[in-house]
Amino acid sequence: MNVRAIVRFYGLVQGVNFRYFTRMKARELGLTGIVRNEPDGSVYAEFEGEKEKVMECIEWCAHHQPHAEVENFEVKIEENREPRYGSFEIVR
């Protein structure tokens, strides 16, 4: 089943290439979506694709980012009948 996950990552997630590594992992898993920095210091991401791959990417971002220290994250999962994105990109 294809899903869209809307995720907010909190902690030391800006200034540590979090968006770059998120894009790299998402593309490796064949996902589409976006990732962007938020004014409050968090990172916002949307991942689209097969549920297992989406969950794998979120888990990787939360626990295996090379330089980040994720303290907390929030996830909202939706069924994805109509994808919004054609690739995975960093939004500035």
Backbone as XML, in Angstrom:
<?xml version="1.0"?>
<chain id="A" units="angstrom">
  <residue number="1" name="MET">
    <atom name="N" x="0.838" y="-1.184" z="0.000"/>
    <atom name="CA" x="0.000" y="0.000" z="0.000"/>
    <atom name="C" x="0.881" y="1.244" z="0.000"/>
  </residue>
  <residue number="2" name="ASN">
    <atom name="N" x="0.569" y="2.193" z="-0.835"/>
    <atom name="CA" x="1.307" y="3.450" z="-0.876"/>
    <atom name="C" x="0.743" y="4.419" z="0.146"/>
  </residue>
  <residue number="3" name="VAL">
    <atom name="N" x="1.663" y="5.110" z="0.816"/>
    <atom name="CA" x="1.280" y="6.060" z="1.848"/>
    <atom name="C" x="2.045" y="7.360" z="1.678"/>
  </residue>
  <residue number="4" name="ARG">
    <atom name="N" x="1.555" y="8.373" z="2.368"/>
    <atom name="CA" x="2.281" y="9.635" z="2.525"/>
    <atom name="C" x="2.495" y="9.794" z="4.027"/>
  </residue>
  <residue number="5" name="ALA">
    <atom name="N" x="3.721" y="10.031" z="4.420"/>
    <atom name="CA" x="4.027" y="10.300" z="5.819"/>
    <atom name="C" x="4.450" y="11.756" z="5.952"/>
  </residue>
  <residue number="6" name="ILE">
    <atom name="N" x="3.824" y="12.435" z="6.876"/>
    <atom name="CA" x="4.184" y="13.811" z="7.198"/>
    <atom name="C" x="4.918" y="13.743" z="8.535"/>
  </residue>
  <residue number="7" name="VAL">
    <atom name="N" x="6.170" y="14.209" z="8.548"/>
    <atom name="CA" x="7.028" y="13.992" z="9.708"/>
    <atom name="C" x="7.692" y="15.304" z="10.130"/>
  </residue>
  <residue number="8" name="ARG">
    <atom name="N" x="7.801" y="15.492" z="11.438"/>
    <atom name="CA" x="8.571" y="16.594" z="12.017"/>
    <atom name="C" x="9.653" y="15.983" z="12.895"/>
  </residue>
  <residue number="9" name="PHE">
    <atom name="N" x="10.894" y="16.366" z="12.647"/>
    <atom name="CA" x="12.038" y="15.917" z="13.434"/>
    <atom name="C" x="12.525" y="17.081" z="14.295"/>
  </residue>
  <residue number="10" name="TYR">
    <atom name="N" x="12.783" y="16.797" z="15.584"/>
    <atom name="CA" x="13.232" y="17.807" z="16.536"/>
    <atom name="C" x="14.587" y="17.407" z="17.123"/>
  </residue>
  <residue number="11" name="GLY">
    <atom name="N" x="15.344" y="18.397" z="17.525"/>
    <atom name="CA" x="16.654" y="18.154" z="18.121"/>
    <atom name="C" x="17.711" y="18.899" z="17.327"/>
  </residue>
  <residue number="12" name="LEU">
    <atom name="N" x="18.915" y="18.358" z="17.300"/>
    <atom name="CA" x="19.992" y="18.943" z="16.497"/>
    <atom name="C" x="19.837" y="18.410" z="15.078"/>
  </residue>
  <residue number="13" name="VAL">
    <atom name="N" x="18.993" y="19.095" z="14.295"/>
    <atom name="CA" x="18.657" y="18.613" z="12.953"/>
    <atom name="C" x="18.897" y="19.665" z="11.863"/>
  </residue>
  <residue number="14" name="GLN">
    <atom name="N" x="19.305" y="20.853" z="12.259"/>
    <atom name="CA" x="19.651" y="21.876" z="11.272"/>
    <atom name="C" x="21.139" y="22.174" z="11.376"/>
  </residue>
  <residue number="15" name="GLY">
    <atom name="N" x="21.758" y="22.436" z="10.226"/>
    <atom name="CA" x="23.187" y="22.731" z="10.203"/>
    <atom name="C" x="24.069" y="21.496" z="10.272"/>
  </residue>
  <residue number="16" name="VAL">
    <atom name="N" x="23.476" y="20.314" z="10.063"/>
    <atom name="CA" x="24.224" y="19.050" z="10.150"/>
    <atom name="C" x="23.985" y="18.170" z="8.922"/>
  </residue>
  <residue number="17" name="ASN">
    <atom name="N" x="23.570" y="18.785" z="7.812"/>
    <atom name="CA" x="23.287" y="18.075" z="6.549"/>
    <atom name="C" x="22.133" y="17.078" z="6.655"/>
  </residue>
  <residue number="18" name="PHE">
    <atom name="N" x="21.216" y="17.310" z="7.580"/>
    <atom name="CA" x="20.072" y="16.417" z="7.762"/>
    <atom name="C" x="19.252" y="16.309" z="6.476"/>
  </residue>
  <residue number="19" name="ARG">
    <atom name="N" x="18.972" y="17.442" z="5.841"/>
    <atom name="CA" x="18.154" y="17.412" z="4.614"/>
    <atom name="C" x="18.872" y="16.668" z="3.495"/>
  </residue>
  <residue number="20" name="TYR">
    <atom name="N" x="20.171" y="16.904" z="3.346"/>
    <atom name="CA" x="20.953" y="16.229" z="2.306"/>
    <atom name="C" x="20.907" y="14.711" z="2.486"/>
  </residue>
  <residue number="21" name="PHE">
    <atom name="N" x="21.174" y="14.236" z="3.709"/>
    <atom name="CA" x="21.180" y="12.793" z="3.953"/>
    <atom name="C" x="19.773" y="12.194" z="3.863"/>
  </residue>
  <residue number="22" name="THR">
    <atom name="N" x="18.755" y="12.978" z="4.238"/>
    <atom name="CA" x="17.372" y="12.510" z="4.098"/>
    <atom name="C" x="17.040" y="12.299" z="2.626"/>
  </residue>
  <residue number="23" name="ARG">
    <atom name="N" x="17.394" y="13.280" z="1.796"/>
    <atom name="CA" x="17.148" y="13.145" z="0.353"/>
    <atom name="C" x="17.885" y="11.939" z="-0.211"/>
  </residue>
  <residue number="24" name="MET">
    <atom name="N" x="19.138" y="11.757" z="0.186"/>
    <atom name="CA" x="19.932" y="10.633" z="-0.305"/>
    <atom name="C" x="19.255" y="9.300" z="0.038"/>
  </residue>
  <residue number="25" name="LYS">
    <atom name="N" x="18.827" y="9.137" z="1.294"/>
    <atom name="CA" x="18.200" y="7.886" z="1.728"/>
    <atom name="C" x="16.851" y="7.692" z="1.045"/>
  </residue>
  <residue number="26" name="ALA">
    <atom name="N" x="16.052" y="8.735" z="0.958"/>
    <atom name="CA" x="14.733" y="8.627" z="0.322"/>
    <atom name="C" x="14.874" y="8.212" z="-1.143"/>
  </residue>
  <residue number="27" name="ARG">
    <atom name="N" x="15.798" y="8.807" z="-1.845"/>
    <atom name="CA" x="16.012" y="8.444" z="-3.254"/>
    <atom name="C" x="16.509" y="7.003" z="-3.372"/>
  </residue>
  <residue number="28" name="GLU">
    <atom name="N" x="17.400" y="6.600" z="-2.463"/>
    <atom name="CA" x="17.902" y="5.225" z="-2.455"/>
    <atom name="C" x="16.749" y="4.224" z="-2.314"/>
  </residue>
  <residue number="29" name="LEU">
    <atom name="N" x="15.726" y="4.601" z="-1.531"/>
    <atom name="CA" x="14.572" y="3.726" z="-1.295"/>
    <atom name="C" x="13.463" y="3.902" z="-2.327"/>
  </residue>
  <residue number="30" name="GLY">
    <atom name="N" x="13.652" y="4.805" z="-3.291"/>
    <atom name="CA" x="12.665" y="5.015" z="-4.336"/>
    <atom name="C" x="11.461" y="5.834" z="-3.902"/>
  </residue>
  <residue number="31" name="LEU">
    <atom name="N" x="11.635" y="6.688" z="-2.899"/>
    <atom name="CA" x="10.541" y="7.502" z="-2.393"/>
    <atom name="C" x="10.512" y="8.861" z="-3.076"/>
  </residue>
  <residue number="32" name="THR">
    <atom name="N" x="9.364" y="9.501" z="-3.018"/>
    <atom name="CA" x="9.222" y="10.878" z="-3.466"/>
    <atom name="C" x="8.812" y="11.719" z="-2.269"/>
  </residue>
  <residue number="33" name="GLY">
    <atom name="N" x="8.953" y="13.053" z="-2.406"/>
    <atom name="CA" x="8.550" y="13.941" z="-1.330"/>
    <atom name="C" x="9.446" y="15.146" z="-1.222"/>
  </residue>
  <residue number="34" name="ILE">
    <atom name="N" x="9.426" y="15.745" z="-0.036"/>
    <atom name="CA" x="10.207" y="16.956" z="0.226"/>
    <atom name="C" x="10.769" y="16.904" z="1.638"/>
  </residue>
  <residue number="35" name="VAL">
    <atom name="N" x="11.789" y="17.737" z="1.856"/>
    <atom name="CA" x="12.320" y="17.959" z="3.198"/>
    <atom name="C" x="12.734" y="19.425" z="3.277"/>
  </residue>
  <residue number="36" name="ARG">
    <atom name="N" x="12.424" y="20.074" z="4.424"/>
    <atom name="CA" x="12.773" y="21.490" z="4.569"/>
    <atom name="C" x="13.012" y="21.837" z="6.038"/>
  </residue>
  <residue number="37" name="ASN">
    <atom name="N" x="13.832" y="22.859" z="6.253"/>
    <atom name="CA" x="14.041" y="23.413" z="7.586"/>
    <atom name="C" x="12.851" y="24.277" z="7.959"/>
  </residue>
  <residue number="38" name="GLU">
    <atom name="N" x="12.516" y="24.286" z="9.231"/>
    <atom name="CA" x="11.438" y="25.120" z="9.746"/>
    <atom name="C" x="12.034" y="26.220" z="10.629"/>
  </residue>
  <residue number="39" name="PRO">
    <atom name="N" x="11.353" y="27.355" z="10.740"/>
    <atom name="CA" x="11.876" y="28.462" z="11.550"/>
    <atom name="C" x="12.100" y="28.104" z="13.028"/>
  </residue>
  <residue number="40" name="ASP">
    <atom name="N" x="11.381" y="27.120" z="13.546"/>
    <atom name="CA" x="11.516" y="26.748" z="14.963"/>
    <atom name="C" x="12.703" y="25.824" z="15.227"/>
  </residue>
  <residue number="41" name="GLY">
    <atom name="N" x="13.499" y="25.511" z="14.184"/>
    <atom name="CA" x="14.673" y="24.656" z="14.355"/>
    <atom name="C" x="14.419" y="23.187" z="14.038"/>
  </residue>
  <residue number="42" name="SER">
    <atom name="N" x="13.183" y="22.835" z="13.746"/>
    <atom name="CA" x="12.848" y="21.452" z="13.378"/>
    <atom name="C" x="13.027" y="21.261" z="11.879"/>
  </residue>
  <residue number="43" name="VAL">
    <atom name="N" x="12.866" y="20.018" z="11.445"/>
    <atom name="CA" x="12.866" y="19.699" z="10.017"/>
    <atom name="C" x="11.540" y="19.032" z="9.689"/>
  </residue>
  <residue number="44" name="TYR">
    <atom name="N" x="10.900" y="19.498" z="8.612"/>
    <atom name="CA" x="9.633" y="18.974" z="8.125"/>
    <atom name="C" x="9.920" y="18.118" z="6.900"/>
  </residue>
  <residue number="45" name="ALA">
    <atom name="N" x="9.278" y="16.959" z="6.813"/>
    <atom name="CA" x="9.460" y="16.104" z="5.633"/>
    <atom name="C" x="8.143" y="15.433" z="5.274"/>
  </residue>
  <residue number="46" name="GLU">
    <atom name="N" x="7.970" y="15.189" z="3.998"/>
    <atom name="CA" x="6.885" y="14.358" z="3.480"/>
    <atom name="C" x="7.524" y="13.265" z="2.650"/>
  </residue>
  <residue number="47" name="PHE">
    <atom name="N" x="7.166" y="12.025" z="2.966"/>
    <atom name="CA" x="7.672" y="10.865" z="2.235"/>
    <atom name="C" x="6.503" y="10.161" z="1.578"/>
  </residue>
  <residue number="48" name="GLU">
    <atom name="N" x="6.618" y="9.827" z="0.299"/>
    <atom name="CA" x="5.588" y="9.085" z="-0.416"/>
    <atom name="C" x="6.184" y="7.810" z="-0.994"/>
  </residue>
  <residue number="49" name="GLY">
    <atom name="N" x="5.423" y="6.719" z="-0.892"/>
    <atom name="CA" x="5.865" y="5.462" z="-1.473"/>
    <atom name="C" x="5.276" y="4.281" z="-0.737"/>
  </residue>
  <residue number="50" name="GLU">
    <atom name="N" x="5.881" y="3.111" z="-0.960"/>
    <atom name="CA" x="5.430" y="1.899" z="-0.284"/>
    <atom name="C" x="5.614" y="2.064" z="1.224"/>
  </residue>
  <residue number="51" name="LYS">
    <atom name="N" x="4.614" y="1.637" z="1.977"/>
    <atom name="CA" x="4.616" y="1.856" z="3.425"/>
    <atom name="C" x="5.890" y="1.347" z="4.094"/>
  </residue>
  <residue number="52" name="GLU">
    <atom name="N" x="6.350" y="0.148" z="3.726"/>
    <atom name="CA" x="7.551" y="-0.403" z="4.356"/>
    <atom name="C" x="8.767" y="0.473" z="4.109"/>
  </residue>
  <residue number="53" name="LYS">
    <atom name="N" x="8.890" y="0.989" z="2.888"/>
    <atom name="CA" x="10.032" y="1.843" z="2.529"/>
    <atom name="C" x="9.947" y="3.192" z="3.237"/>
  </residue>
  <residue number="54" name="VAL">
    <atom name="N" x="8.742" y="3.735" z="3.316"/>
    <atom name="CA" x="8.548" y="5.002" z="4.024"/>
    <atom name="C" x="8.943" y="4.851" z="5.493"/>
  </residue>
  <residue number="55" name="MET">
    <atom name="N" x="8.482" y="3.781" z="6.128"/>
    <atom name="CA" x="8.799" y="3.563" z="7.540"/>
    <atom name="C" x="10.297" y="3.322" z="7.740"/>
  </residue>
  <residue number="56" name="GLU">
    <atom name="N" x="10.919" y="2.630" z="6.808"/>
    <atom name="CA" x="12.368" y="2.407" z="6.870"/>
    <atom name="C" x="13.118" y="3.735" z="6.810"/>
  </residue>
  <residue number="57" name="CYS">
    <atom name="N" x="12.673" y="4.631" z="5.944"/>
    <atom name="CA" x="13.338" y="5.921" z="5.803"/>
    <atom name="C" x="13.158" y="6.768" z="7.059"/>
  </residue>
  <residue number="58" name="ILE">
    <atom name="N" x="11.969" y="6.775" z="7.621"/>
    <atom name="CA" x="11.730" y="7.544" z="8.847"/>
    <atom name="C" x="12.604" y="7.010" z="9.972"/>
  </residue>
  <residue number="59" name="GLU">
    <atom name="N" x="12.650" y="5.710" z="10.109"/>
    <atom name="CA" x="13.473" y="5.083" z="11.149"/>
    <atom name="C" x="14.942" y="5.452" z="10.963"/>
  </residue>
  <residue number="60" name="TRP">
    <atom name="N" x="15.428" y="5.405" z="9.726"/>
    <atom name="CA" x="16.808" y="5.760" z="9.443"/>
    <atom name="C" x="17.068" y="7.226" z="9.810"/>
  </residue>
  <residue number="61" name="CYS">
    <atom name="N" x="16.165" y="8.110" z="9.403"/>
    <atom name="CA" x="16.333" y="9.538" z="9.703"/>
    <atom name="C" x="16.346" y="9.796" z="11.208"/>
  </residue>
  <residue number="62" name="ALA">
    <atom name="N" x="15.512" y="9.089" z="11.931"/>
    <atom name="CA" x="15.393" y="9.318" z="13.371"/>
    <atom name="C" x="16.564" y="8.748" z="14.168"/>
  </residue>
  <residue number="63" name="HIS">
    <atom name="N" x="17.190" y="7.694" z="13.667"/>
    <atom name="CA" x="18.183" y="6.997" z="14.486"/>
    <atom name="C" x="19.561" y="6.814" z="13.854"/>
  </residue>
  <residue number="64" name="HIS">
    <atom name="N" x="19.716" y="7.096" z="12.566"/>
    <atom name="CA" x="20.987" y="6.778" z="11.905"/>
    <atom name="C" x="21.574" y="7.918" z="11.080"/>
  </residue>
  <residue number="65" name="GLN">
    <atom name="N" x="21.044" y="9.116" z="11.212"/>
    <atom name="CA" x="21.631" y="10.255" z="10.504"/>
    <atom name="C" x="23.072" y="10.441" z="11.007"/>
  </residue>
  <residue number="66" name="PRO">
    <atom name="N" x="24.032" y="10.664" z="10.107"/>
    <atom name="CA" x="25.435" y="10.713" z="10.512"/>
    <atom name="C" x="25.791" y="11.778" z="11.560"/>
  </residue>
  <residue number="67" name="HIS">
    <atom name="N" x="25.222" y="12.991" z="11.463"/>
    <atom name="CA" x="25.650" y="14.082" z="12.334"/>
    <atom name="C" x="24.533" y="14.656" z="13.196"/>
  </residue>
  <residue number="68" name="ALA">
    <atom name="N" x="23.320" y="14.247" z="12.962"/>
    <atom name="CA" x="22.169" y="14.792" z="13.695"/>
    <atom name="C" x="21.958" y="14.071" z="15.017"/>
  </residue>
  <residue number="69" name="GLU">
    <atom name="N" x="21.253" y="14.744" z="15.895"/>
    <atom name="CA" x="20.821" y="14.151" z="17.155"/>
    <atom name="C" x="19.326" y="14.394" z="17.278"/>
  </residue>
  <residue number="70" name="VAL">
    <atom name="N" x="18.532" y="13.466" z="16.773"/>
    <atom name="CA" x="17.079" y="13.594" z="16.813"/>
    <atom name="C" x="16.605" y="13.264" z="18.220"/>
  </residue>
  <residue number="71" name="GLU">
    <atom name="N" x="15.956" y="14.233" z="18.855"/>
    <atom name="CA" x="15.438" y="14.042" z="20.210"/>
    <atom name="C" x="14.014" y="13.501" z="20.198"/>
  </residue>
  <residue number="72" name="ASN">
    <atom name="N" x="13.260" y="13.888" z="19.178"/>
    <atom name="CA" x="11.854" y="13.489" z="19.090"/>
    <atom name="C" x="11.404" y="13.641" z="17.642"/>
  </residue>
  <residue number="73" name="PHE">
    <atom name="N" x="10.375" y="12.893" z="17.280"/>
    <atom name="CA" x="9.785" y="13.079" z="15.962"/>
    <atom name="C" x="8.309" y="12.706" z="16.017"/>
  </residue>
  <residue number="74" name="GLU">
    <atom name="N" x="7.527" y="13.353" z="15.157"/>
    <atom name="CA" x="6.091" y="13.121" z="15.054"/>
    <atom name="C" x="5.779" y="12.646" z="13.646"/>
  </residue>
  <residue number="75" name="VAL">
    <atom name="N" x="4.917" y="11.649" z="13.536"/>
    <atom name="CA" x="4.591" y="11.066" z="12.228"/>
    <atom name="C" x="3.081" y="11.009" z="12.056"/>
  </residue>
  <residue number="76" name="LYS">
    <atom name="N" x="2.621" y="11.436" z="10.910"/>
    <atom name="CA" x="1.223" y="11.264" z="10.515"/>
    <atom name="C" x="1.232" y="10.498" z="9.195"/>
  </residue>
  <residue number="77" name="ILE">
    <atom name="N" x="0.550" y="9.352" z="9.153"/>
    <atom name="CA" x="0.505" y="8.510" z="7.952"/>
    <atom name="C" x="-0.866" y="8.648" z="7.296"/>
  </residue>
  <residue number="78" name="GLU">
    <atom name="N" x="-0.858" y="8.844" z="5.980"/>
    <atom name="CA" x="-2.094" y="8.929" z="5.202"/>
    <atom name="C" x="-2.019" y="7.944" z="4.046"/>
  </residue>
  <residue number="79" name="GLU">
    <atom name="N" x="-3.164" y="7.415" z="3.636"/>
    <atom name="CA" x="-3.212" y="6.641" z="2.397"/>
    <atom name="C" x="-2.917" y="7.605" z="1.260"/>
  </residue>
  <residue number="80" name="ASN">
    <atom name="N" x="-2.159" y="7.151" z="0.284"/>
    <atom name="CA" x="-1.707" y="8.040" z="-0.790"/>
    <atom name="C" x="-2.224" y="7.557" z="-2.137"/>
  </residue>
  <residue number="81" name="ARG">
    <atom name="N" x="-3.375" y="8.014" z="-2.498"/>
    <atom name="CA" x="-3.962" y="7.624" z="-3.789"/>
    <atom name="C" x="-3.443" y="8.481" z="-4.937"/>
  </residue>
  <residue number="82" name="GLU">
    <atom name="N" x="-3.128" y="9.732" z="-4.644"/>
    <atom name="CA" x="-2.649" y="10.649" z="-5.672"/>
    <atom name="C" x="-1.346" y="11.291" z="-5.202"/>
  </residue>
  <residue number="83" name="PRO">
    <atom name="N" x="-0.209" y="10.766" z="-5.640"/>
    <atom name="CA" x="1.077" y="11.339" z="-5.225"/>
    <atom name="C" x="1.184" y="12.818" z="-5.593"/>
  </residue>
  <residue number="84" name="ARG">
    <atom name="N" x="1.805" y="13.586" z="-4.725"/>
    <atom name="CA" x="2.008" y="15.019" z="-4.951"/>
    <atom name="C" x="3.339" y="15.312" z="-5.630"/>
  </residue>
  <residue number="85" name="TYR">
    <atom name="N" x="4.290" y="14.401" z="-5.495"/>
    <atom name="CA" x="5.658" y="14.685" z="-5.915"/>
    <atom name="C" x="6.152" y="13.668" z="-6.934"/>
  </residue>
  <residue number="86" name="GLY">
    <atom name="N" x="7.031" y="14.132" z="-7.842"/>
    <atom name="CA" x="7.606" y="13.241" z="-8.847"/>
    <atom name="C" x="8.998" y="12.779" z="-8.496"/>
  </residue>
  <residue number="87" name="SER">
    <atom name="N" x="9.601" y="13.400" z="-7.477"/>
    <atom name="CA" x="10.946" y="13.042" z="-7.027"/>
    <atom name="C" x="11.056" y="13.458" z="-5.563"/>
  </residue>
  <residue number="88" name="PHE">
    <atom name="N" x="12.231" y="13.257" z="-4.962"/>
    <atom name="CA" x="12.427" y="13.713" z="-3.589"/>
    <atom name="C" x="13.399" y="14.879" z="-3.616"/>
  </residue>
  <residue number="89" name="GLU">
    <atom name="N" x="12.969" y="16.019" z="-3.062"/>
    <atom name="CA" x="13.753" y="17.239" z="-3.168"/>
    <atom name="C" x="13.879" y="17.971" z="-1.843"/>
  </residue>
  <residue number="90" name="ILE">
    <atom name="N" x="14.957" y="18.723" z="-1.719"/>
    <atom name="CA" x="15.135" y="19.651" z="-0.611"/>
    <atom name="C" x="14.447" y="20.955" z="-1.001"/>
  </residue>
  <residue number="91" name="VAL">
    <atom name="N" x="13.599" y="21.448" z="-0.107"/>
    <atom name="CA" x="12.905" y="22.721" z="-0.333"/>
    <atom name="C" x="13.550" y="23.760" z="0.573"/>
  </residue>
  <residue number="92" name="ARG">
    <atom name="N" x="13.835" y="24.899" z="0.001"/>
    <atom name="CA" x="14.468" y="25.979" z="0.792"/>
    <atom name="C" x="13.476" y="27.064" z="1.078"/>
  </residue>
</chain>
